[in-house]
Amino acid sequence: METEKTKCLIVGSGPAGYTAAIYVSRAGFTPILYEGMAPGGQLTTTTRIENFPGFPDGIDGGVLMENMKQQAIRYGADIRMGAVTGVDFTMRPFRVTVNGEKRIEAEALIIATGAEARYLGLESEQRFRGMGVSACATCDGFFYRGQDVVVVGGGDSACEEAAYLATICRKVYMIVRKDRFRASKAMQERVMTTPNIEIRFETTTQEVLGDDSGVTGVRVRRADGREEELGVTGFFVAIGHQPNTEIFRGSLELDDEGYIKTAPGSCRTNIVGVFAAGDVQDPHYRQAITAAGSGCAAALECERFLLQL
């Protein structure tokens, strides 16, 4: 197997990976970055980003990621297509297999493989991704100001999304599959006492309706089998996220949800010289700006580590 050596290997792209690459490159370590199966991460599926600082008129998600990538390349990052298929952290340099055919030996590693929102799996749901279907109310809720929307889910995240949307939307339907919430009592109380939130327990989504302009409604089914169409323009799925960490299971400490554990206030993992940044270690915020910030932090910690070697 072909082997290549590097001081720093960055696994994953998106705001965390590209930002880390910018910082590590400017420090003179010329990192290698493998973009993974989805170059640019989740933001490439977002048509418009209006809450990333520095863009008063907003910016296309794909354009923002390409700008970050080109900035990293300008400072010397070696950005490549390819996915990590194996890791060995039992020795240093760390050994990472790419595409099952090449080995990279790295003195330090920054993991920025991100997380993916869980969706219901409906064909219509996928068809209207970015056209009314979203998994982030704080990212996309602004576009539905004064309109009617649906939030699917019964946990804390769903309640938080619904409560936020209720402040800017005319009406919020909560579609909860079970006969009760999974959320904390405080969050339950919050949504149940908000006048423009209507909760539909024991209800499932059958189809997202729409046309060329985007989502126009949702067909739901109640426990007794009756179906109903809700006229909405936004469909927000809040049933959790899945961090892209399966390849690291058994090599790094993960929490119960599969997110990489990092030391409090740090990007350090349980393996010295391995750092994690972005959504792969952040089950709370999941924003582009926080991912970029943690990419910066991971790079700075990685630089200090390399300088001590």
FENNOR-V400977 format. One record per residue. RES is the residue in one letter. SS is DSSP state (H for helix, E for strand, C for the rest). PHI is phi in degrees with one decimal (* if undefined). OMEGA is omega in whole degrees, -180 to 180 (* if undefined). Layout:
BEGIN
res | ss | phi | omega
RES | SS | PHI | OMEGA
RES | SS | PHI | OMEGA
END
This chain:
BEGIN
res | ss | phi | omega
M | C | * | 178
E | E | -62.5 | -179
T | E | -123.9 | 179
E | E | -131.7 | -179
K | E | -108.6 | 176
T | E | -151.6 | 176
K | E | -70.9 | -176
C | E | -136.0 | 175
L | E | -114.0 | 177
I | E | -111.3 | -178
V | E | -109.4 | 180
G | C | 106.6 | -180
S | C | -112.1 | -174
G | H | 82.5 | -176
P | H | -57.7 | -178
A | H | -69.3 | -177
G | H | -64.7 | -178
Y | H | -66.9 | 179
T | H | -64.6 | 177
A | H | -58.0 | -179
A | H | -64.6 | 178
I | H | -61.1 | -176
Y | H | -69.0 | -179
V | H | -65.7 | 179
S | H | -64.1 | -179
R | H | -65.8 | 177
A | C | -82.3 | 175
G | C | 91.7 | -176
F | C | -97.9 | 176
T | C | 45.1 | -177
P | C | -72.6 | 168
I | E | -100.0 | 179
L | E | -124.2 | 172
Y | E | -101.7 | -170
E | C | -76.8 | -179
G | E | 84.0 | -175
M | C | -76.7 | -178
A | C | -130.8 | -179
P | C | -53.2 | -179
G | C | 92.0 | 177
G | H | 73.0 | -174
Q | H | -63.0 | -176
L | H | -64.7 | 179
T | H | -69.5 | 177
T | H | -96.8 | 180
T | C | -98.9 | -175
T | C | -72.2 | -176
R | C | -143.3 | 176
I | E | -114.4 | -176
E | C | -117.6 | -178
N | C | -120.6 | 175
F | C | -92.5 | -175
P | C | -55.7 | 176
G | C | 101.6 | -179
F | C | -127.3 | -175
P | C | -60.4 | 179
D | C | -100.7 | -177
G | C | 81.5 | 179
I | E | -153.7 | 176
D | C | -63.9 | -177
G | H | -58.8 | 179
G | H | -65.0 | 179
V | H | -67.0 | 179
L | H | -60.5 | -180
M | H | -67.5 | 178
E | H | -66.3 | 177
N | H | -62.6 | 179
M | H | -63.1 | -180
K | H | -61.2 | -178
Q | H | -66.0 | 177
Q | H | -66.0 | 178
A | H | -64.9 | 179
I | H | -63.6 | -180
R | H | -57.0 | -177
Y | C | -92.2 | 171
G | C | 113.6 | 179
A | C | -66.2 | 179
D | E | -100.5 | -174
I | E | -99.0 | -174
R | E | -130.3 | 170
M | C | -80.1 | 179
G | E | 144.0 | -178
A | C | -124.4 | 178
V | E | -74.9 | -178
T | E | -118.0 | 178
G | E | -167.9 | 178
V | E | -137.3 | 174
D | E | -138.4 | -179
F | C | -101.6 | -176
T | C | -80.4 | -180
M | C | -147.2 | 174
R | C | -119.4 | 5
P | C | -67.4 | 178
F | E | -67.9 | -180
R | E | -112.7 | -178
V | E | -126.6 | 179
T | E | -97.2 | -179
V | E | -115.5 | 179
N | C | 55.7 | 177
G | C | 70.7 | -173
E | C | -136.0 | -179
K | E | -136.7 | 179
R | E | -110.3 | 173
I | E | -110.7 | 175
E | E | -104.2 | -173
A | E | -124.8 | 176
E | E | -72.3 | 179
A | E | -143.6 | -175
L | E | -136.9 | 172
I | E | -117.0 | -179
I | E | -99.5 | -180
A | C | -139.7 | -174
T | C | -82.8 | 172
G | C | 73.7 | 179
A | E | -143.4 | -180
E | E | -116.9 | 176
A | E | -68.7 | 174
R | C | -81.2 | 177
Y | C | -116.4 | -176
L | C | -75.0 | -180
G | C | 94.5 | 179
L | C | -82.4 | 178
E | H | -61.6 | -179
S | H | -67.4 | 177
E | H | -63.1 | 179
Q | H | -69.5 | -178
R | H | -63.7 | -177
F | C | -104.3 | 173
R | E | -58.7 | -179
G | C | 79.3 | 179
M | C | -125.4 | -179
G | C | 127.8 | 177
V | E | -97.4 | -177
S | E | -145.7 | 174
A | C | -119.4 | -178
C | C | -148.6 | -179
A | H | -67.4 | -179
T | H | -68.6 | 177
C | H | -79.6 | -167
D | H | -116.8 | -176
G | H | -58.8 | -178
F | H | -54.9 | -177
F | H | -68.3 | -175
Y | H | -115.2 | 179
R | C | -56.7 | 178
G | C | 77.1 | -178
Q | C | -111.7 | 178
D | E | -98.9 | -177
V | E | -138.2 | 177
V | E | -118.9 | 170
V | E | -121.1 | 180
V | E | -103.1 | 178
G | C | 140.1 | -178
G | C | -131.2 | -180
G | C | -98.2 | -180
D | H | -60.0 | -179
S | H | -61.5 | 180
A | H | -63.4 | 180
C | H | -66.1 | 177
E | H | -64.0 | 179
E | H | -62.6 | -179
A | H | -64.3 | -180
A | H | -63.7 | 178
Y | H | -65.2 | -179
L | H | -62.9 | -179
A | H | -62.9 | -180
T | C | -79.3 | -178
I | C | -125.2 | -179
C | C | -100.4 | 179
R | C | -71.0 | -180
K | E | -147.5 | 178
V | E | -125.2 | 173
Y | E | -92.5 | 173
M | E | -103.9 | 180
I | E | -101.7 | -176
V | C | -117.0 | -175
R | C | -65.2 | -178
K | C | -89.8 | -179
D | C | -90.9 | -179
R | C | -158.4 | 176
F | C | -81.0 | 168
R | C | -98.3 | -174
A | C | -71.9 | 176
S | C | -63.5 | -178
K | H | -60.3 | -180
A | H | -63.4 | 180
M | H | -71.4 | 176
Q | H | -59.9 | -179
E | H | -61.2 | -177
R | H | -63.6 | -178
V | H | -75.4 | -178
M | H | -73.6 | 179
T | C | -105.5 | 177
T | C | -90.4 | -171
P | C | -58.1 | -175
N | C | -96.2 | 171
I | E | -106.4 | 177
E | E | -111.8 | -174
I | E | -99.3 | 178
R | E | -115.9 | 177
F | C | -78.2 | 179
E | C | 49.4 | -178
T | E | -133.2 | 180
T | E | -124.7 | 178
T | E | -85.3 | 179
Q | E | -98.1 | -178
E | E | -163.2 | 171
V | E | -92.2 | -176
L | E | -101.2 | 179
G | E | 178.5 | 178
D | E | -141.7 | -177
D | C | -62.6 | -179
S | C | -86.6 | 180
G | E | 127.5 | -177
V | E | -67.3 | 176
T | E | -121.8 | -179
G | E | 178.4 | 179
V | E | -139.5 | 174
R | E | -97.4 | -177
V | E | -121.1 | 179
R | E | -127.2 | 178
R | E | -85.3 | -177
A | C | -62.5 | -179
D | C | -83.9 | 177
G | C | 95.6 | 180
R | C | -68.6 | 177
E | E | -109.7 | -176
E | E | -147.3 | 176
E | E | -107.3 | 178
L | E | -104.3 | 180
G | C | -81.2 | -179
V | C | -137.1 | 177
T | C | -112.3 | 179
G | E | -129.2 | -178
F | E | -130.3 | -175
F | E | -107.4 | -179
V | E | -97.9 | -178
A | C | -133.8 | -178
I | C | -115.5 | 174
G | C | 109.0 | 179
H | E | -125.9 | 178
Q | E | -120.7 | 179
P | E | -68.9 | -179
N | C | -86.2 | -174
T | C | -128.2 | -174
E | H | -58.2 | -179
I | H | -66.4 | -178
F | H | -99.8 | 180
R | E | -63.7 | -177
G | C | 94.5 | 179
S | C | -106.7 | 180
L | E | -125.7 | 176
E | C | -75.5 | 177
L | E | -117.4 | 176
D | C | -84.9 | -175
D | C | -63.3 | -180
E | C | -93.0 | 179
G | C | 97.0 | 178
Y | C | -76.8 | 179
I | E | -70.6 | 178
K | C | -79.8 | 175
T | C | -123.9 | 179
A | C | -62.7 | -179
P | C | -52.0 | 179
G | C | 69.9 | -175
S | C | -147.7 | 174
C | C | -105.5 | -179
R | E | -75.0 | 174
T | C | -93.1 | 178
N | C | -75.1 | 177
I | C | -103.9 | 179
V | C | -61.0 | -180
G | C | 97.9 | 176
V | E | -112.8 | -177
F | E | -121.9 | 180
A | E | -128.7 | -177
A | C | -140.8 | 176
G | H | 83.6 | -173
D | H | -62.5 | -179
V | H | -65.2 | 178
Q | H | -126.8 | -176
D | C | -129.8 | 179
P | C | -83.6 | -171
H | C | -102.4 | -170
Y | C | -96.0 | 176
R | C | 53.6 | 178
Q | C | -114.2 | 180
A | H | -60.3 | -176
I | H | -70.8 | 178
T | H | -72.6 | 176
A | H | -64.7 | 178
A | H | -62.0 | 179
G | H | -62.0 | 180
S | H | -72.8 | 174
G | H | -63.9 | 175
C | H | -62.5 | -178
A | H | -61.9 | 180
A | H | -62.3 | 180
A | H | -64.7 | -180
L | H | -64.6 | 178
E | H | -67.3 | 178
C | H | -64.3 | 178
E | H | -58.9 | -180
R | H | -60.8 | 179
F | H | -61.7 | -178
L | H | -65.3 | -179
L | H | -68.8 | -180
Q | H | -82.2 | -178
L | C | -67.4 | *
END
